[in-house]
Amino acid sequence: MNITQKALNYVKAISAETISNAKSGHLGITLGASSILFALFKDHYKFDASDTDFLNRDRFVMSAGHGSALYYTLLSMFGFDVSLQDLKNFRSYKSKTPGHPEYRVTDGVEITTGALGQGVANAVGMAIAESVMEERFNTVGFDIINHHTYCLLGDGCLMEGVAQEAISLAGNLNLNKLIFLYDSNNVTIDGPLDLANKENVGKKFHAMGWSVIYVANGNSYRACTSAIARAKKNKKPTLIIFNTTIGIGTEKEGTSSVHGTYLNQSELEAFKEKLGVKESFFIPSDVRQLCMASTRRGKLEHEKWNQLLAMYSSTHPELYKSFLSFFDRKKINFERIMKNIAKYDGQSTRKINHYALSELAYQCPQLIGGTADLAPSTLCYIENAGNFSKGNRRGKNIHFGVREHAMAGIMNGIAVYEDFITFDSTFLTFSNYMMPALRLRAQMKLPVMSFFTHDSIAVGQDGPTHQPIEQLSQLRSLIGNTVFRPCDFKELVAGYMYCLKNYKPVSFSLTRQDIPHIDNTSFDLALCGGYIIYDCGQKADVTLVASGSEVPLAIATAKELGKKHKVNVVSMPSLEIFEEQTTSFKSKVLPKDMLTIYVEMSNDAKPLKILPKNSYLYEVENYQYSGNGEVVVEKAGFNVKALAKFVENKLKQQI
């Protein structure tokens, strides 16, 4: 047996034992895709295990994240900070080797995956980021950015809609440094693949602008490494279809029953014996040396890159200076942004955001983002910045088409590539399409700004299908996601700062309709989540709490009620940020014993978690009819007369 085959056998044995030891995992892909990933790591994957932040490294995404045992085994064998003991702790509580790959948990893992198809979109995002950097900084003789993005995916990934959206866009953009490794075993959990899917995947990719390579024996290391070498030479994004056998080498190979199983002790021993492996969680010295040769190659690549960069600094000093400062977000002057957009006060927050984005882009070359075919409506695009395309890698505006889910996943990929400042946008009601990717974004704490416009029943004639009544509730339910609903330009820019300084995702809720000028708004206090914006000057009888377009309504109602009662108004751009404040601060803004009314054109119970016990919601209870936006809002009771009557009734109940 040659040393390469021996090493591959140990990959299989250790991976299988990792799963058996945990009595949990996915043996099928772990064995079926082992030749593919071993060939990648051994011969092609450019990495530096001693410095996993090496900018010009290849990116690898395990979209089929249930094959994590194989991934962790390879990371361990190729010198990353994943020990054999970590493999023994696979799927254990708080281990470095969780059930699916997790960002910032396991050394070498680029992004959290496991929800099938998400990694496909993430990889497209990484390839976009690479192409941006390559175009901006490479010159003749100096390929400062020159690497590939690899993604392992399976039948399940390709059946997910998010994958189809991302694949189509990648072909249109001709992301030629993107290589998909398709573990095609024709088996799903339920049984044979053709129970649900009989499409010709190769022709489908061809039709979307991809090159396709077929590998008849995807369980052959030599066939796998040869195919990857060919793919790296292509001028288009490339799909390699590896025909593999799920769970190869076991008694259940080729069947759905091997997908999520593990080998018992006797089965494991028999399997290892066929591979010529006797030890338990052990890597022989000759196998280790073979793997370390690839590890040393990667480190040498890094050293050569450092040398190239040093020469680049001398021959292209201005470009080098730009390169070093490209991701610097410390220099952002938020006061300047506010100063330059103050003249747009009194307009809709979607319009104000449009101008604010352009101001941010002026300061930040790393800003990039786009909309799901709604730029003229959300106004979420950067003026005079060009459109990112096959022919223009310098464009800052990405046209995602009607692909909301892929848009969110792609922006996640760009965000983890390096410190890009990223944004995506659509109508608030269509945030539903993005939820799986937004959830992963929140888990990874990626500082991406999502701008959701047309944020209330004021959308009017578009009717109930476009009325975002429950979407704020959904976005607020995502643990780690911050919702920001500003009432003016100061609060909007405060949301920018919160996202970019704290490295947290923020979902902005922005209006279609204009919001009149509001006195006493505060950038600094908006960073506290909520603050008194209208003070009656003495101990109040009731506090009205509102956000966004409802703040002027609350103030007008407070003035009307002020003829008989003492009323304060609190602007609450972010419930999540307010919740983080000290008890002392919160009690000054919202006294515990005071009647409190929360006013918002949505249907969300979360405010009751934040507000004092003696609190009530003034919200939307039902979908509204289609009609003029002002009429719809009026009929729904969001007017001074109706709100004042509601407050009066609650005050009477206090007596």
N, C-alpha and C positions, 0 to 999 in steps of 0.2 A: 504493500500500500504506500503510495507516495505521500509526502508530508501535507500537501494541500488537501487531499481527500481525508487524511487523518484529522486535520484541523476542522474540516467541515463536520466530520463525525462527532467530534467533541462539542461543536456548536449544538448539534442536534441532541446529544446526550445531556448536556448541562441544561439546555432549555427545557427538555422533557422532565428532567429531575426537579427543576425549579417549580414547575407546575405540580408535579406529584407531591413535592414536599409541602406545598401550600394546600393541596387537595382542592385546587381551584385554578381556573385559567382556561386558555383556549389552545389546545394541543394541535388542532388541525392546521391552522395557518402557521403556527410556530415551526412545524416540521415542513409543511408544503412550500413555504417561502424562504426556507433557510439558505438554499443555494443562491437565490437572487440577492439577498442582503449580504451574504458572506462575500460574494463576488464584488458587490458594491464597496464594502468596507475594505476589502483586501487590495483591490486594484484601482479604484476610481475615486472614492470619497476623499475629498481634500479637507483635512481637519488638523487641529493641533490640540491634542488631549490635555496639554499643559496650559493652554490658553484658549478656552472655548469661546472667547469674545473676539478672536481673530476675525477682522472685518471681511477679509477676502476668502473666508472659508466657504466650502460648499454648504448648502442648507439641505437637510434631510427631514422630511415630514412623514411620520408613520400614520397616514390617514386611517388605515385599518389598525387602529390602536389596540384592538383586542389581542394582537400579536406581540404584546409588550414583553413577554418573557424572552422571545427571540431578540428583541431590541436590546434589552438590558444585558443579555448574555454577550452580545457583540460589543456593547459599550465596555463591559468588564474585560473581555479578552483583548480589546484594542487600546487599553490603557486609560480609559476615562475613570473618574472617581466613583466607580461602582464595583464594590468588592464581591468576592464569592459569598461572604457573610450577608451582604445586601441581597444577593440572589436567594439565599436561604430565608430571608425575611420577606420574600415576594408576597405581596397582598396583605402584609401584616399592618397593624395599626401604626400610623405615622412613619412607615418605612420609607426609604429612598426609592423603593421599587413598587409603587402602587399598581392597582389593577390595570389602569390605562395610563399612558405617558402624561406627565403633568409638568407644565412650564415652571421653572424655578425650583423644582423638587429633585429632579434627577440630573446629574451632570451630563451634558451633551444633548439633552432633549430640548429641541427648539421651540416647541409649542404644544399645548394641551390638545390631545386628540382622543378619539374613541367614539364620539357621536359620528356615525359614518357619514362620509361626504364632506365634513367640515375641513379636514386636512387638505382635500383637493383644492378648495377655495383658498385656504391659507397659503398653499404652495404657489398658486397663481399670484397672490399678493407679494410673496417674497421675490418671485421672478420679475414682477413689475418694479419693485424697489431696486433690484440689481441692475435692471436696464436703465433706470433713472441715474444711478450713480455712474454707471459705465459711460453713458452719453455725456454727463456733465464733467467728468474728471479725466477720462482717458485721452491720451494724445499718442501720436506716432512714436512707437518704441516704448511706451509706458502704459501698459494695461494694468492700471492701479486696481480696477475692479474687473475681475474676470473669473467668474465661478458659475457653477450650475446649481439648480434647485432640483432635487430628486423627491419623488413622492411614491411611497408604496401604497397601493390601493387594491381593493378586491371587488368581487361581484356586487357586494352590498353597497359599497361606496358609489359605484356607477349607477345604481338604481335610485339613489337619492337625487331629488331635484336640484339641490344646491350644487352638486357636482356637475350636472348638465349645464347649468347656468354658467359656472366658472369655466368649464372646458370650452364652451362656445366663445366666450369673451377672449380667452387666451389665444385661440386660433385667430380671431379677428385682429388681435394685437401682435400676432407673430412673435410670441415670447420664445425665442429660439434657444434659450439656455434652460428651458424647462423640460424635464424628462420624467414621465410617469412610468412606474414599474407595476404592471398589472398582473397580479397573482390570479390567473384565470383557472379556477379548479372546477367550475360548473356545478358547485354545490353550495347550498345555503342551509340555514338552520332547519328549515321546513322540509328539505329534501333536494332533489335535482333542480338545478337552476331553471330548466325549461318549464317548470311548473308556473313560473311567474314571468320569465323573460327569455325570448328567443331571438332577440335582435342581433344583427351583425355589428359588433362593437367596432371592428376595424374600419368598416365602410362609414360608420357614423362619424368616427374621428376624422377620417379623410375628408368627409363632407364639411367638417368644421375647420378645415385648414391645418390639420396635423399631419406629420409623417408617422407612419405606422411600421413597426418591425415585428415580425412573427417569430417566436421561438417554440419549435415543436416540443422540445424537452426542457421545460423550465426547471426541472430538478437536476439538470446537469450544470455543474459549476462552469465548465468551459463554454458551454452555449450561452450562459448568462453573461459572463464577463465579455465575450465577443460582441454580444448585442448591445451592451452598454457602451462599449468603445465606439461602435457604429453610430449610436444615437448622439454621442458628444460631437460628432462632425456635422450633424444636420443643421440646416438653416431655418428650420421650423421647430415649433414645439413637437416633442416626440412621445408617442405611446409605444411601449414595448409590451407585447402580449406574450406572457410566459404561460404556456400550458403546463400546469402543475397537477400533482396528486395530493389532495388534502390528507394530512396525517400519514404521509408516506412512511413505510416501514413498520406500521402497526397493523394489527389484525383488522382494524376498522378502516383502513386507508380507503380513500375514495368515496366515503359515505358521510351523510350528514351527522351521524352519531358521534363522529370523532371531533366535530367542531368545538364543542365546549366541554370536553371531558378531560380526564387525567388518567395516567396509568397507575394501577395499584402496584404494590411492591414486586410481585412476581412478574407482572407484565413489564415493568420498568427494567428489571434485571434481564429479562429475555431480549428486550429491545436494545439495551446497551451491549449485550453479548454479540448481537448481530453487527453492531457497529465497531466491535473490538475495543470497547471501553469498559474497564474494570473498576476504576476509581469512582468516588462520589465527590461531586463538586471539586474537581481537580483539573488543572491545566498543565499538561506535560511541558517540560522546558523547550522541546523542539517546536511544539505548537505555539507556545508563548513567543518564541523567537521569530517565527513566521509572522505572527500578528504585529509584533513590535517593529518589524521591518517596514510595514505600512505606516505605523505610528511615527517612526523616525522620518519617513518620507514626508509626512504631513508637517512635521516640525521644521524640516529643511525647507519646505515650500514657504513656510511662514518667515523663516530667516531670509530667504531670497527676496521675499516681498518687502521686508524691512530695508534691505539693501537698495531695492528698486525705489522705494519711497524716499530714501535718503538722497539718491541721485535726482529724483523728481523735484525735491525741495530746492536743489541748486539750479536745475535747468528751467524749472517752471515755478518760480517763487510765488507768483500771485495765485496761480491755481492751487499750489500747496497750501497757501494761507487760507484760501476758500475751503479747501478740503478739510483742514483742521477745525475750522469754525462752522462747518456746514450744519452740524447738529446742535449748535450752542443755543439753548433756549433761555439761558440766564440773562441774556441781553434784551429780552422782550420788554418793551416799555409800554405797559398797559395804560398809563396816564396819557401817553401820546395817542393811543388808539381812541380813548374816550374823547380827547380834545378834538380829534379830527372827524369824529362822527356825531358830535353833539348837535350839529346843525340839522341832523335828521330826526331829532327828538320830535315826537308827536306822530311819527309814521308807524306802520306795522313793525313788529319785531323781526319779521322775516326780511323786510327791506333794510332795517338797521343792521341786521346780521350780515347782509350782503356787503355793505360798506365796511363793516368791521373786519370781515374776512380778508378783504383786499388790503386793508391796513396791516393786518397780521402778516399777510404774504409779503408785504414790502419789507418787513423786518426779518422774516423767516424763510430762507430759500428752501427749507425742508418741508414746507407745507404742501400737502397734496391731498386731493379728495374729489368727491363728485356726488352725483345724484342718480337715482334710478329713473332716468328719462323724464325728469321733472324740473330741470334747471329754470325754465321760464316761469314756473309756478312757485317753487321753493325759493328761488333767487339765490340758491346756494352754489355760487360759482365765483371764481376770482377774476376780476376784470383784467383784461389785457395780459393774461397769463398763458394763453394757448390751450389746446386740447391734447391730452396725452393720446398718442396713436402709434401705429406702426412706423409712421414717417416722422413723428415728432415726440421723442422721448423726454423732451424738456417741458412739455405741456403739463400744467398743474391741475387741470380739470379732467377728471376721468368720466367718460360717459359709459355708465354701466348698462344702459338699456334697461328694460323692465325686468331687472334681476335683483330684487331687494335682498334676498337671502345671500346670494353670492357676494353682493356688494359688501355686506357686513363681514362675511368671512374673509374676503380679500383684504379689507382694511385691517383686520386682525393680523393678517400675514405681513402687511407692510409695517404695521406698528412694531411687531417683534423683530423685524429685520434689523432695525437700529432705531435711533431716536427721531424718526420722521414724526412730524405733526400731521395728523390725519383726521379727516372728517368724512361723514357720509350723510345722505339726506333723502327724505321722502316725506309724504304726508303722514301725520301722526297715526291715522287709521291703518296705514300699511306697515307700521312698525311690527304688526303681528307676523308678517312674513320673515322678519329678521330675528325673531326671539331666540332660536337656538344659538345663533352666533353671538347675539348680545349677551346671552347667559354665559357663554365661555369667555367672552371679553371681560365680564365682571369677575369671573373666577380668576382670571390671569392678571387683573388690575391693569389693563391696557389703557393708556390715556388717549382714547379716541373720542372725538366730539361727534355726536349724532344730532343733526338738526332736523327736528320733526315739526313741520309747519301745518297750517290749517288745523289748529289744535283744539277746536271746539265746535259746537253746533252752529257757530257763525259761518261755517262753510256754505250754509244756505242751500242754493238750488241743487247741489250735488246729492242732497238727500241723506237718508239714514245709512246707506252703504258707506258713505264717506264721513259720517259723524263719529269722531273718536271719543266715545263716551266711556269705555272701559280701559282704554289704552294707557292712561296715566297710572291706573291701578296696577296694570301688568308690569309696566316699567319700574314702578316703585317696589314691586314685589321681588325684583331681582336683587339678591344680596350682593352688595358691592357696587351696585349701579347707583349713580346720583342723578336725580331728575332736577332740572333747573328750569323754572318757568318765570322768566324775567318780565317786568312791566315797563322797562325802559332801557336805554343804552348803557347806563351805569351798571344795572344788575346783569345785563347781558355780558359785559366785559368781565365782571366779577366771576361769572361762570367759566369764561375762558381761563382766567387765572387759576381758579380752583382745579380745573382739569390739568392744566399744563404744569403747574407747580407741585401739585400733590400726586401726579401720575395716577390718576383715577379716571375711569370712563364717566362721561357726563352725557345725559340725554337732555337736549334742550327742547322745550315745548314753546313754539313760536306762533304768533298770530298771523292770520291772513288780513284781518281788519286793522285799521289804524287804532292806536291807543293815544288819547290826548295827553298833553304834557301833565306830569304829576309833580307836585312840589315835594321836597324833602326826601327824595330817593337818595340812597347812599351806596356807593361802591364798597366801602369798608364794611358796613353793616350787612350788606348782601352776602358777604363772605361768612357771616354768622348764620346764614340760612333764613333768618326772619328778624324783623325789627319794627318798632312802632313808627309808622309813617304819618299818622294823623293823631295828635295828642290833644285830648279835651282839656288838659291843663289841671285836672284834679282827679280824685279817685273815680274811676269809671264804673258805670253800672253794667256795661257790656262791652266786649271786644269783638270786632269783626275782623276775621282773618281771611285774606284773599291773596291770589297770585295772578300774574299776567294781566290779561285784559279785564279781569274782575276787580282789580284794585281801584280804578276810578269809580266803579259802581259802589264799592264798599264805602269809599270816601263820600260820595254824593249822598248815600243813604245815612251815613253818620251825621252829616250836616242837617239832613231833614229831621232825623231823630233828635238832634241836639236841641231842638226847641223844647223838648220835655225831658230828655235823658242825657246822661253823660256817656259818650261813646268814644272809644279809641279804635283805631284801625291799624292792623299789623300787615305789612307786606311779607309774604312767606314764599320767596322764590324757590326754596329747597327745604322740604321736610327732613330729608336725610341729614343735611348739614346742621340744621337747627337741633336735631336730636343729639348731635355730638357735643353741643355746647354744655357749659357748666350748669348745674342746677340753679345757681344764683342768677345767672344771666337769663335763663329760660323763665324763671319765676317773675323777673322784672318785666319781661315782655308779655308773658301770659300768666298773670296771678292765678294761683291754684283755686281760689274760691270765687272767681268771677265767671259770670255767664259768658260763654264764648261761642260764636257762630262762625263756622268755616264755609266760605263762599267759593264755589268752583264749578265751572260747567263740565263736570265729569261725574263719574259714579265710583267713588273710591272710599273705602272705610279706613284706610291707613291713617288719615289725620286724627282719628279718635285715639290712636296709640300715642300720638305726640301731644295732643291738646289736653287741657285740664279735664277733670271728670265731668264737670258741669258744662258739657259742650254738645253742640248739635251741628249737623251737616245741612247745608243748603246747596243741593246738587241736582243733577239731572237724573230723573227716575226712569225715563223711557226714551226710546228713539223718537225723534221729532219728524215732522213732515218736511218734504222738500218745499223750498220757498226762499224769498229774499232773506238774506242772512239776518238783517236787523229785525225783520218780522218774526223769524224763527226764535231768535233770542228773547224777544218781547213775549211771545206766546208761551215760552218755557218758564216765564216768571223771573227772568233776570233783568229786572227794572227796579227803580227806586221804590215805587209804590208797593210792589209785591214783596220785596225783601224787607221793607220797613214793617209791613203788616206781620210778616213771619217773626221778626224780632220782637215786636210789640206783644205778640201772643206768648212768646217764650218768657218775656219779662213778667207778664201777668202770672204765669205759672210759678214764678219764683216767690210771689207774695204769699 
